[in-house]
Structures are given as structure tokens and as C-alpha cells.
Amino acid sequence: MIVLLVHMTVKPGKAEECIELLKAAVAETRKEPGCVQYMAHQSTENPLTFVFYETYKDEAALEAHRNSPHFARYVAGGIGPLVESVTREMLVPLS
């Protein structure tokens, strides 16, 4: 199992648009067979900051997610242009 933790800040005035795109991305991603958990959060301290907490069965499942039509539509094509900054961190559970 792998976890991807993504911190993202969107451009001023883009939070509401981002939220709508995130809702669609979450709904579609949760249907993926390799997706264990996919959650999007908005910061209470800075409403322009969002955090994704994503859990996949393995790296192949993450790669399938990145190559899905809904990722291209909602994340890369929709949210991508709204982003001001992003950091990603791949995590694995301790055994």
C-alpha cells in the first residue's frame, strides 16, 4: 500500500472553482479498483490551501489513477491551471 500526500495552494479567487472540481475528482477516483482512500481537505486557516490524502493498493494503482480520463479532466486540466504551488510526498506504512 502507498499513500500520496499533496499540499496545494490555489490562486486568489479560485477556491470555489477548485472545490467543485475536487468534488468531481473525488467521486470518480473513489470508483477506481486500486483506490483504497481518496480525500480532499481545505485548510481552515487558509482557504486557498487544499490537501489530498490518497491511498492506493500499489504503485500500479496510482499510475492507473494518473492515466485515467477523470484525472486528465478534473485534476490536470481543471485544477492544474488554478494552482499557485504544490508539494507531493509519497509515503509507505511502517511494517
Secondary structure, DSSP 4 states (H G I P E B T S, - for coil): -EEEEEEEEEPTT-HHHHHHHHHHHHHHHTTSTTEEEEEEEE-SS-TTEEEEEEEESSHHHHHHHHTSHHIIIIIIIIIGGGEEEEEEEEE----
